[in-house]
Amino acid sequence: ASNTDAKRIFDAYIVAELSGGPNKGVRRHAKAALALANDLQHHRTANYRQAALCAEATTSVVNLVAIISGRRDPAQ
C-alpha cells in the first residue's frame, strides 16, 4: 500500500494486529465502521443524521485503533 492509501494501510494494520479466528468479529467491525464513514462522507445531500452517523463511525475507528495500539490500557 502506498503512503497515501489510508484504507489499505488501515486494513493491513487491522489484519496484522488482529490476526486469527477469535478476532474475526473485531476485524469485521473495524472494516465496517471505516466503510460506513467513507460512504457517508461522500453523500452530497447528507442531512444532520447522516453527518452524525459519519462522525460516530469515525469515532469508532479512532477508538478501535487506540484500543488495539494499547493507548487505552490502564496506567501501571
N, C-alpha and C positions, 0 to 999 in steps of 0.2 A: 504494500500500500504506500502511496506517495504521502508526503508530509501534509498535503492539502486535502486528503480524502478522510475526513473525520469519521464517517460511517465505517469504513474498512478498519481504521485504527481502533475504533471502539469495539467492533466485532472481534478483532484479533485479541484485544485486551480481555474481553469477557471470556472468550474461549480459553485463553491461556490461564487466567486466574480462576476460572470456574469449570475446570475440566471434570469429566466423569458424570456418571448417571445421577448421583444424588443432587447435582447442581443443575439438572436439566430445566427445572421449573424457574429457577432464578435467571438462567440464561434467556429463557423464553420471555420472562417478564422484562428484562433489561432491553432486549431487542424490540419488543412490542412497544415499550414506552418511548424509545427513540423513534420508531416508525410513526407512532401517533403524533409526537411533537413535530416531526418533519412534515407529515401530511397536513396537520392543522396550520402550520406556519405558512403554507403556500395557498391557503384559501383566500382568494381575492375578495370574497364577500363575507368574510368572517364577522360574526357578531360577538357580543360580550361573552357568551357562554363558550363559544369555540376558543376565544382567546384565553379564557380562564382554564379550559381543559388543556390547552397548549402549555400554559405556564405550569400546571400541575404535572404534566408528563415530563416537562423539562426538569422540574424539581426532583421528580422521582429518579431520573437518570443521574443527576448530580449526586443525590444522596446514595444511590446504589454504588457509584464509584467511590464515594467517601467511605462507605462501609467496607467494600471489598479491599480498598487500599489500607485499611486499618486506621484511618483518621477519626473514626467514631469509637475506637476502642477506649475503655476507661484508662485514665492515667494510673501509672503504677509507681 
